[in-house]
Amino acid sequence: MSKTRAQRIVQRTVVGGGLSLVLAGMLYATSLAGGDRLLLGGAVFLSCVGCFEAVRMGLFGSKVSLPALWVAVLVSGGIWAAVYDTCSCSCLDLSSYSPTQVYWGTLLLSPLVAWAAYLAVGLVHRPKRPDQDAPSSAGPRFLALLCITTALTCMYPVRLFAGVQGLIALIVLSKIGDIFGYYCGNMWGKHHPFPKLSPGKTTEGCLGSFVAGCIAGVLFQMYGMLPAGEVALLPGFWAGGLAGASLNLASQAGDLFESSWKRQTSVKDSGTWFGPSGGMLDLVDSLLLSAPVAALTWPWLFQWTFVS
């Protein structure tokens, strides 16, 4: 017997509440000594699970090697650890470079080096599966590969330079749009702007998500979760509002991007790990674009002293 809309909402709320408690515990762990390394390790683990789901879905066809994807993930995380974690690597001497150069160099080069590592391992390790073409063209497939293998590690610099509060702001601003979009869409949604890509998404849900993201960004800046005053580029609470707006748009785009993967591979969810919430990629889809956007824009928007 199919469940009613109310039953689906209740089930998803219960599962979402449980996942929120788990996330709260993980965020608390990142505030402890060595929490930044724990976060980086967690991001690498989640990315590896995402790679597994993508390969099982057939997103990259049969020519992509899962070990090659895992190596790309490890290289991406390893570069951040080598540059900023002196306990894991002390052989790098970057004293001749400014903090700005080190930060942007790491941020921009890590996905490129990860891509090169993926190609190198892919030449050696060939998957032993029947030939199967990837369902998407080369451009979207390349972007999907970069998102799955390197995007989540962008939470690490946010934790380093914006602290645990900044990390919480990133995650909440990325996910609060999902929550409000889901409930607004179920209560008032009538128009479906993406009928083929994401049939369940509504215009009303998208607008509710965006408004919630903007308000949350302002509130976070008001209550000190995001830098304010003289260390923000824009006066008043405009910086917080812009951060909320940009991350919300990135989160919604990430959700649509991940939906396109499922449509291409004809699957409902990327996995079944989390019941009605789907798999790991379903759970972190918002962060696949919002985490890189935060890592790219927040040093400028809030003028981080570590990188400015």
N, C-alpha and C positions, 0 to 999 in steps of 0.2 A: 504494500500500500504506500503510495507516494505521500510525502509529508506536506502539510499545509505551509503557507508562507510564514505564519506565526511560529510553527514548530521549527522551521529552518532557521528563523532568526534567533530563537531561544537556543537551539543547538550550537549555532555558530558563536553566540554570545558566551555560552559556557566554555566552549573550547578556547575562544579568544581570551577569556578571563584566566584560564589555566596557563596559557602561553604567556600572558602578561606577568603572572607571578614568577614564572621561570625566568623571563627576561629581567625582571626586577632583581632577582637573585644574582644573575650574571652581571648586571650593572653594579651591584654592590661589590661583587668580587673584583671588578676592575678598579674600584676605589682603594683597594688594599695595596700593600707593598708588592711591586711586581705586577700590578694589575694591567699595565700597558702591554706587557708581554703576553699576559693571559688573553687580552683582547685580540692581539695579533694572531695568536695561535687559534683562537676561536674563529676568527675571520677566515683563516686558511682552511680550517676544518669544514666550515659551512660552504666554502667555495668548492672544496673537493666533493662534497655531497652533491652540490649543484652540477658539477661536471658529470658525475655518475648519472644523475637524472637526465641530463641533456643527451648523453650518449644512449641511454636506454630508450628515450623517446625517439631516437633516430634523427635528432635535430641537425647533426653534422654529416649524416650519411654513414657509410661503412668505412670510409677512408681515413677517418679521424681516430687516432689512438687515445684511449682513456689514460694510459700512463703518460702520454705526451701532455695531455691537459693538466694532469696532476703535477707534472714537473713545472709547467708554466705557473701554476698557483704557488708552488713552493718557491720558485725564483722571485715572483712578485713580492711575496712576504719576506723572503730572505734579504732582498735589497733594502727594505725598510729597516729590518733588524740590524743589518750590517752597518747602516749609516747612523742610526739613532740609539741602538742598544749596545752600549760599550761592553756589557757583560757577555754578549754573544760574539762580538767581533771587535777587536782593538787594533787590527792591522791597518785600518784606513786612517790616513792623515789628511783631513780636509781643512786644516787650519788656514790654508792659503785662500780659502773661499769664504765668502760672506754667508751668514745664515740664510739670506734670501736665495743665493745661488744654490746652496745645498738643498734647500727645501724644493725649489722648483725643478732642479735637476733630478732629484729623486722622484718627484711626482710625475714628471713627464717621461723619464727614461724607464721607470720600472715596467710599464706595460709593453714598451718596445723590446726591452731585454727579455721579458717573459714570452713575447711572441717569437723572438729569435730562438729561445730555448725550445719552445713548442715545435718549431719547424725542424730543428736539429734532431730532437728525439723522434719526431715523426718519420724522419728519413730512415732511422735505424729500426724502430719498432713498428711493424706493419700489422694492423689488426687482422686476425684470421676469421673473417666473417664474409658471407656472400656479398658480392658487390651490390651496393645500394647508393643511389645518388642522394645528395642532400636536397631537402625540399625547398630551399631558398637559394637566392643568387649569392654571388661571392661577397658583395658589399655588406648586406645585412648579416650574413653568416660570420664575417670577420668582426663586425661590431658585437654580435652576440657572444662570440668567443672571448673578446676582450672584457665584456661586462661580467661574464660568468667567472673568468679566471682572475681578474684584477680589481674589480670595483669594490668589493667588500674590504679589501686591505686599506682603502682610503679612509676607513673609520679610525685607523691607527694615528695618522697625523692630527685628526680632529681631537682625539683623546690626549695627544701629547701637548698640543698648543692651546686648546680651549678647555682642557680638563674634563673631569667626569661630567660636570654640568653641561659642557658643550656637547659631549657625546649623547647625553640624555636628550638634549634639545634636538640633535640631529635625528635620533631614532623616533622621538615623539612627533616631530614635524613631518617626518616621512610617513608615519603610520596613522596619524590622526586623520589625515585626509581619507584613508581607506575606511576608517570607522564611520566618519560622518557621511562619506559618499555612499556607503552601504545602507545606512539607516535612512538618509534623505531619499535615496533612490527607491527604497522599498516603500516609503510612506507617500512620496509625492511624484515619483518618477513616471513620466508618460512618454517622453521623447527619447529615442534611441539613436544617438549620433553615429555609432559604430556597429550597425546591425550584423555585419559579417565578422568583424574583428573581435568584438566583445559585445554580444547581444544583450547581456545583462546590464551593461553600463548605460546610465541615463544622463541626459543633459542636466536635470535637476540634481542628480547625485554629484556630477562633476562640479557644478556651481557651489553646492553645499560643502564639498571637499575643499574647494579653493578658499571660500570665505573662512572656514574653520582654520585652514593653514595660516592665512594672513593674521587672523586674530590671535592665534597661538603664538606666532612669531613676535607680535607686539607684547603680549603678556610675558613671554619668556625674557624679553629684554627689560621690561619693567621690573621684574622680580629677580634680576641678576643671573639668569641662566645663560644669557648671551651678554657680551660686553656692551656697555652703554656709555653715554656721555662723551668725554673727550677722546676715547679710544674707538668710537664708532665713526665711520666716514660721513654718515648723514646725520643731520640734527634730529633731536627728539627721539621718537621711536620708529622713524622711517627705516632705519637699518634692520630692525627686527621684523618689520612688516615685509620688507623686500626679501629678507632671508626666508621668511615663511612662505611668501608667494613663489619664489624661485624653487624652493625645495618641493612645494606642493606640485608645481607644474612638472618638475623632474620625476616626482613619484608617480604621478598619473601617467606620464609618458613611459616610465619603466613598467608599469602595470600593463599598458597597452602593448608594449614591446614583448613582454613575456606572454601575453595572450596570443600574439601573432605566432609565437613558437608553437603553442598548443594547437592552433588552427592548422598550421602547416603540417604538423605531425599527427593530426586527428586524434588528440587525446583530450580528456576533460580536465585533468590536473596533471602536474608534473610528477606527482607521487601520491602515496596514501599515508605518509608518516603521521599526519596531523588530522586525520578524519575529514570533516567537512571543509577544513582549511587547506587541504591538498598536501603538496609536497614542500620540500625546502625552497625550491625556486618560487613557488606560490607565496611562501611566507616572506621571502626577502626581495620580492620583485620591486618594491618601492625603493629599496636601497641601491639597486643596481645602477641607477642614474643619479639619485639624490646624494649618495655618499661622495662620488667624484665631483658633483656640483658644489657641495659644501667645501671639499678640500681645495677646489679651484677658486671659489669666490669669497669665502670667509676671511682669509688672510687680507684680502683687499677691503672687504666690506667692514670688518671690525679692526683692521690695522693691527694684526697680531704683532706684538713687540718682538717675538722670537724670530719672525721672518721678515720684518720690515726694516 
